[in-house]
Amino acid sequence: MSKKYKDYIYVISAVAAAVITAVMAVFNPFYALDSYVTDKLYTKLSGTSQDIIIIGIDEETLAEYGKFELWSRERSADLIEYLYSDVENAPAVTAMDIMYISESGQPADDALAGALDTVEATTGSDPADSVVLGTNVVYRGALETDADGRMIYNTEHIADIEIPYADLATKASLGFTNACIAEDGCVRNAMTAVDVPSDISERYSDLGLFPDGRHESFAYETYKVYSLHKGMEAVRPAQNLRGQYRFLFSGKTGEFQHVSLRAVLAGEVPHEAFRGKIVMVGAYAPGSQDAYRAAIDRGRSMYGVEIHANIVQALMQHKTMLPMVRPVLVILTMAIVAGFLIFARKRKLSVILIVSGVLAGLYMLLGRMLAGGIFGKRMFIPAVYVLLALIIADIYFIIEKYVLERIKRKHTLDVFKKYVAPEVVDNLSKSGDFELHLGGEKRDVAVLFVDIRGFTPLSEGLQPETVVAILNEYLALTTKSILDHKGTLDKFVGDATMAVFNAPFDQEDYIYEAVAAAWDMKAGSKELGERLYREYGKTVGFGVGVNCGVAVVGNIGCDFRMDYTAIGDTVNTAARLEANAKTEQILISEDVYEKIKDRIEATPIGEIPLKGKSNKIMVYSVDSIESTGAAETVNETPAAAAGMDDTGGTNEG
């Protein structure tokens, strides 16, 4: 597969991944996970408003007055009368998160309705402008006909609205107290109103309720009455198609200022504490069955009256928001994911991880800024899908650039072990000093050429299989000798072998090791030659040439065929020395001799012409060397060592 085609496939894959991420961000299949992240990301508690105070029906109150179910409504009447008995310090609005649905008995009901008359008499205004009472919207699934005439099953069909009894409902403002519980069981959304079905509107028409077919929520009605009291206009927040919006919490459980209902009724709380404030009354004790999982504080339940208080404050401070519009969300998500994937294609892993971290941070910062209304309108974006895409991409690149790189490196090392001493490769791999230079580099090297003498006459009278078997034995011997001395097996050329020392890795005493490898070949070939003579009546031997100097080494070839080799005059000279060597003779250049003359014995052959070189060079024939551990030191007579091919050409191979 061509590089261009691979790049094309990668770009297509990156765009596909971006599209998948964008689709998931729009449809939010992992709502619970995303909501958890966005709750943590977007919620920045600003502190509860001092204009809101909760009168709680708490444990202290229940201990004083007994179970709430057994209370007379006269106690609620006493509370309202107390709050409005001092007109100068009266609340702006009193919101009773308590159901007064059915009539309980004439005296108590009359007392509560009469308390609203007291509010009117004290404030001089309609009690509906001061008191908000709770209702309950009853949802029940039902078959309905949609706008296209199709039958659908509506799970949010409003079957009824439970309101206070008539004498109370006609005097106070009403708002439904239903909590909007999300898919993950948490409360983070709210509503301003619901559409009242026509049959319910007709049922309550004689009470003058729902004349416009709308019923406001408890929190919004409270906010609207408070705004009227303050001479401000109530702003209805933008809502989604379900009539909901997300509100930002201002306080956690217990953080709104609150007092006990018992203390208020006992006169222990001064009237001044309620002056011009929003007073919210509701359950504030464990077991009251009016507690929910709030998105802000998942570890603790939050009482319904506290949730309403948070919603009211969000409406007052305009801390409500909707999701980013889908087209913009899709473009933003795709730009981040596709852009990152395409950018990371040819970058280092460290750069990829840093950039992905920066992108994740900027994306979360953008989410905070959008939720804060940086563009004049609060909105939220799903956080988890872009973050997951970046994490998955990081994992992919870690696998690709680390794990696969290690596999590739191991494969390369395994290949190198075939022509470099395995212990050298292992040591370099463990130390981490593994750097192979692609292309060429100049290095000081020692080059060894060895050729089999007499191989052609031997092969003429033998079967091909036997010839190959004998050749393999000789090549195995040369290879072992090279690798034992940590040389690099460069190549086999027919029955000849080329080796390089001090490349591709630095090697100590590489010139001596090259000569020692040649000596091991000579020593090992003696036994092999004797066996061949016994079996076939013919024998063979080695001719070796060793030179040292500067050579260009590296991967040389083309895209589809490449070899690691050495080229240059140093290599050519070593080849010419081998060509002039007699059987069992090791010829070295003067440069080699000068470097290791204190550890070898050698006979000077004299200056000889070498093919392709204009100047003659001084040549030595190695007679003995220090013990290499692979074979014993062998001595030759100077006369034997001095034997030369007087034709000056290549010996038979």
BELRACOR-V212748 format. One record per pair of residues at least 6 apart in sequence whose C-alpha atoms are under 6 Angstrom apart, sorted by sequence separation. I is the first residue (numbers start at 1). GAP is how many residues later the second one is. D is the distance in whole Angstrom. If there is no record, write none. Layout:
I:GAP:D
I:GAP:D
This chain:
84:6:5
120:6:5
145:6:5
181:6:5
227:6:6
239:6:5
372:6:6
428:6:6
533:6:5
556:6:6
627:6:5
83:7:6
120:7:5
144:7:6
180:7:6
227:7:6
371:7:5
491:7:5
532:7:6
556:7:5
609:7:4
119:8:6
144:8:5
293:8:5
344:8:6
370:8:6
371:8:5
459:8:6
490:8:5
502:8:6
555:8:5
608:8:5
143:9:6
180:9:6
201:9:6
292:9:5
370:9:5
371:9:5
490:9:5
501:9:6
555:9:4
607:9:6
608:9:6
143:10:4
180:10:6
224:10:5
291:10:6
292:10:5
489:10:5
529:10:5
554:10:5
577:10:6
607:10:5
624:10:6
116:11:6
142:11:6
291:11:5
488:11:6
529:11:6
554:11:6
607:11:4
624:11:5
142:12:5
291:12:4
488:12:5
553:12:6
606:12:5
623:12:6
141:13:5
290:13:6
291:13:6
487:13:6
553:13:4
606:13:6
623:13:5
141:14:4
290:14:5
487:14:5
552:14:6
605:14:5
552:15:5
605:15:5
141:16:6
551:16:6
604:16:4
139:17:6
140:17:6
196:17:5
551:17:5
603:17:5
139:18:6
195:18:6
196:18:5
602:18:6
603:18:5
139:19:5
140:19:6
195:19:5
602:19:5
138:20:6
139:20:6
194:20:6
602:20:4
138:21:6
194:21:5
549:21:6
602:21:5
138:22:5
193:22:5
601:22:5
138:23:6
193:23:4
282:23:5
601:23:5
137:24:4
192:24:6
193:24:5
600:24:6
136:25:6
192:25:5
600:25:4
136:26:5
135:27:6
547:27:5
135:28:5
192:28:6
485:28:6
546:28:5
590:28:5
545:29:5
590:29:6
589:30:5
588:31:6
545:32:5
588:32:5
545:33:4
587:33:6
74:34:5
81:34:6
544:34:5
587:34:5
73:35:5
77:35:4
99:35:6
482:35:5
543:35:6
586:35:6
95:36:6
481:36:5
586:36:6
74:37:6
93:37:5
94:37:5
95:37:5
96:37:5
97:37:5
77:38:5
93:38:6
543:38:5
481:39:6
543:39:6
132:40:6
134:40:6
135:40:6
136:40:5
543:40:5
131:41:6
132:41:5
133:41:5
134:41:5
135:41:4
175:41:5
176:41:5
177:41:5
542:41:5
543:41:6
545:41:6
547:41:6
132:42:6
134:42:5
175:42:4
176:42:5
541:42:5
542:42:5
543:42:5
544:42:5
545:42:5
546:42:5
547:42:5
128:43:6
134:43:6
175:43:4
478:43:6
541:43:6
545:43:6
128:44:4
548:44:6
127:45:6
128:45:5
451:45:4
175:46:6
450:46:6
450:47:5
449:48:6
253:49:5
449:49:5
448:50:6
448:51:5
191:52:6
447:52:6
191:53:5
447:53:5
190:54:5
446:54:6
113:55:5
190:55:6
324:55:6
446:55:5
189:56:5
323:56:5
324:56:6
445:56:6
189:57:4
321:57:5
322:57:5
323:57:5
324:57:6
445:57:5
188:58:6
189:58:6
321:58:5
323:58:6
250:60:6
249:61:6
101:62:5
103:62:6
421:62:4
522:62:6
101:63:4
102:63:5
100:64:5
101:64:5
421:65:5
446:65:6
420:67:6
420:68:4
419:69:5
419:70:4
580:70:6
248:71:6
579:71:4
247:73:4
246:74:6
246:75:5
490:75:6
245:77:6
454:86:5
453:87:6
453:88:5
219:89:5
223:89:6
452:89:6
453:89:6
452:90:5
451:91:6
451:92:5
219:93:5
450:93:6
450:94:4
449:95:6
129:96:6
449:96:5
448:97:6
448:98:5
447:99:6
447:100:5
446:101:6
446:102:4
445:103:6
445:104:6
444:105:5
444:106:4
186:107:5
187:107:5
188:107:6
443:107:6
186:108:5
187:108:6
443:108:6
186:109:5
442:109:6
442:110:5
441:111:5
440:112:6
441:112:5
440:113:5
440:114:4
439:115:5
439:116:5
438:117:6
449:126:6
449:129:6
453:130:6
93:133:6
32:152:5
89:182:6
89:183:5
91:183:5
91:184:5
92:184:4
97:184:6
90:185:5
91:185:5
92:185:5
93:185:5
94:185:5
95:185:5
96:185:5
97:185:5
89:186:4
91:186:5
92:186:6
94:186:6
456:197:6
454:198:6
455:198:5
453:199:6
454:199:5
453:200:5
61:201:5
452:201:5
48:202:5
47:203:5
48:203:5
55:203:6
46:204:5
47:204:6
53:204:5
54:204:4
55:204:5
56:204:5
57:204:6
45:205:5
53:205:5
55:205:6
56:205:6
55:206:5
48:208:6
52:225:6
54:225:6
56:225:6
57:225:6
51:226:5
52:226:5
53:226:5
54:226:5
55:226:5
56:226:6
57:226:5
58:226:5
59:226:5
54:227:6
56:227:6
57:227:5
58:227:4
56:228:5
22:308:5
22:311:5
18:316:5
18:319:5
18:320:5
15:323:5
14:324:5
42:326:5
14:327:6
34:350:5
25:357:6
25:360:6
